[in-house]
Amino acid sequence: MRRPELDTVLETMLQSQPEVSDLLFTVDKPLQVESFGALKPVQIDPPIEKLTPFQTETVALNLVGENLWHLADLLKKGSCDTAYTLSDKARFRINIFSQRGCYSIVLRKLNTTIPTLADLNFPEIIREIPREKTGLVLVTGATGSGKSTTLAAVLSEINSTKPVHIVTLEDPVEFVHPHNVATFNQRELGTDFDDFA
C-alpha cells in the first residue's frame, strides 16, 4: 500500500460514521472507527474481514514515512507517537505500538480549529495567563480532559496580541498555529529535536 492508497482508506474511514474521533488498525479485526464512544467496523472495497500483521505493519510504516527517529523508536521501544496530515481534510495524532508481536495503530483525529479562551468559557483567572510576562504555568489532567486545547487557546491569545517569539516543543504538534502578531515556531519531537532534555 502506498500513501495515496492509505489516504483513500483513511478518508473512507472518516466518512463511514458521524463524529469519528479515532481510527483503529488491529490484527484480526476489521478496520474500525470510534464514533460517539463505540467502535464500529468500516467496510471498504475490496473488503477486509480481518487485518493481517503484514497489513498493519504496512500502514504503520507508511504513517512513519521517512522519519528514521520514529522508526528507530518503534523498533527499539515497541511504540512511537507521530502525526499525520490527510491533505486538507484532517490531522491525526498517532500511536503505533507492538502487541503480541504485531503492530496496532490508533489515529486520534485532531481539531483543526484553534479555540479561543472565550470559546472555552474559562473563568477570568485563566484569561489572565496570556497577559503574564514571566512565570511557569502547569496544565495537568487526565487523558482527554482538555490540556492541549487549553494550551492552544492560551498560545493563540498570545499569538494574536503580543509581538513576541513563541517556540513550542511538542510530541507531536497537534494544533498548527499560524504566524500572527507573534512569530510562532513549533518543534516536533523526532522531527525537529531528539529529546526534551
C-alpha positions in Angstrom: 0.0 0.0 0.0 1.3 3.4 -1.0 0.5 6.7 0.7 -2.2 7.7 -1.8 -3.9 4.4 -1.2 -3.6 4.9 2.5 -5.1 8.4 2.3 -8.1 6.9 0.4 -8.6 4.3 3.2 -8.3 7.0 5.9 -10.8 9.2 4.1 -13.2 6.3 3.7 -12.9 5.6 7.4 -13.5 9.2 8.4 -16.7 9.3 6.2 -18.0 6.0 7.4 -19.7 7.3 10.6 -20.7 10.7 12.1 -18.4 12.3 14.7 -15.4 9.9 14.2 -12.8 10.5 16.9 -10.4 7.6 16.3 -9.3 5.3 13.6 -8.0 1.8 14.6 -5.9 -0.8 12.8 -5.6 -4.0 14.8 -4.6 -7.5 13.6 -7.5 -10.0 13.4 -10.1 -7.1 13.4 -11.6 -5.2 10.5 -10.8 -1.5 10.0 -12.6 0.3 12.9 -13.6 3.8 13.9 -14.8 5.2 17.2 -18.0 7.2 16.9 -19.8 8.5 19.9 -17.7 6.3 22.2 -18.4 3.0 20.3 -16.1 1.1 18.0 -17.7 0.4 14.6 -16.3 -1.7 11.7 -15.6 0.0 8.4 -16.4 -1.6 5.0 -14.0 -0.8 2.1 -13.6 -2.2 -1.4 -12.0 -4.7 -1.6 -13.3 -5.8 1.8 -11.0 -6.5 4.7 -12.6 -9.0 7.1 -9.5 -9.2 9.4 -6.3 -7.2 9.1 -3.2 -9.2 8.8 0.1 -8.5 10.5 1.6 -7.5 7.1 -1.3 -5.0 6.5 -0.9 -3.3 9.9 2.9 -3.1 9.5 2.5 -1.6 6.0 0.1 1.0 7.4 2.5 1.7 10.3 5.5 2.2 8.0 3.5 4.5 5.7 2.5 6.6 8.7 6.0 6.8 10.0 7.2 7.7 6.5 10.9 8.6 6.1 11.3 9.7 9.8 14.2 7.5 10.9 13.9 8.7 14.5 10.3 7.5 14.8 11.2 4.2 13.1 14.1 3.6 15.5 11.8 4.4 18.4 9.3 1.9 17.1 11.9 -0.8 16.7 13.8 -0.2 20.0 10.9 0.7 22.3 8.0 -1.0 20.7 6.0 2.1 20.2 6.1 5.6 18.7 4.0 8.7 18.6 3.7 10.8 15.5 1.3 13.0 13.5 -0.1 12.7 10.0 -2.0 15.2 7.8 -4.6 13.9 5.4 -4.4 16.7 2.8 -6.7 19.5 3.8 -9.3 17.1 5.4 -7.9 16.1 8.8 -4.8 15.9 11.0 -4.1 13.0 13.4 -2.1 12.3 16.5 -0.9 8.7 16.0 0.3 6.0 18.4 1.8 2.9 16.8 2.6 0.1 19.3 3.6 -3.5 19.3 1.2 -6.1 20.9 1.7 -9.8 20.8 4.4 -9.4 18.1 2.3 -7.3 15.7 1.7 -3.6 15.3 -1.5 -1.9 16.2 -2.3 1.7 15.3 -4.6 4.4 16.8 -5.1 7.6 14.9 -6.8 10.4 17.0 -8.5 13.0 14.9 -7.4 16.4 16.0 -9.4 19.5 16.0 -8.0 21.8 13.3 -9.8 24.9 14.6 -7.9 26.6 17.4 -10.4 27.6 20.1 -10.3 31.0 21.9 -10.4 31.4 25.7 -13.8 32.9 25.2 -15.0 29.8 23.3 -13.9 27.6 26.2 -15.8 29.8 28.7 -12.9 29.8 31.2 -13.1 31.8 34.4 -11.3 35.2 34.3 -8.3 33.9 36.2 -7.4 31.6 33.3 -7.8 34.5 30.8 -5.1 36.4 32.7 -2.4 33.8 31.8 -1.6 35.2 28.4 -1.1 38.6 30.0 1.7 37.4 32.3 5.3 38.4 31.5 7.2 35.7 33.5 6.5 32.6 35.4 5.6 29.0 35.0 2.1 27.6 34.2 1.4 23.9 34.5 -1.6 22.4 32.7 -2.3 18.9 34.0 -5.1 16.4 33.9 -6.2 13.0 32.7 -6.2 12.0 29.0 -9.0 13.8 27.1 -9.5 16.4 29.8 -8.6 19.4 27.5 -4.9 20.1 28.3 -3.9 20.5 24.6 -7.0 22.5 23.9 -6.4 24.8 26.9 -2.7 25.4 25.9 -3.7 26.0 22.3 -6.2 28.7 23.3 -3.7 30.4 25.7 -1.0 30.4 23.0 -3.4 31.6 20.4 -4.3 34.6 22.6 -0.6 35.4 23.0 -0.1 34.9 19.2 -2.9 37.4 18.4 -2.0 40.1 21.0 1.8 40.2 21.6 4.7 40.8 19.2 6.9 38.1 20.7 8.7 34.9 19.6 6.9 31.7 20.6 8.7 28.4 20.4 6.9 25.1 21.4 8.4 21.6 21.9 5.6 19.1 21.1 5.1 15.4 20.9 3.5 15.6 18.3 2.4 19.0 17.1 -1.4 19.0 17.5 -2.8 22.5 16.7 -0.9 24.2 13.9 -0.6 27.9 14.8 -0.1 30.5 12.0 2.2 33.5 12.4 0.1 36.3 13.6 1.2 39.2 15.8 3.8 36.9 17.3 6.3 34.8 15.4 5.3 31.2 16.0 7.7 28.2 15.7 6.6 24.7 16.6 9.2 22.0 17.0 8.1 18.3 16.9 9.9 15.5 18.8 11.6 13.2 16.5 11.4 15.5 13.5 12.9 18.7 14.9 14.7 17.6 18.1 15.6 14.3 19.7 14.5 14.6 23.4 13.1 17.1 25.8 16.3 17.3 27.8 
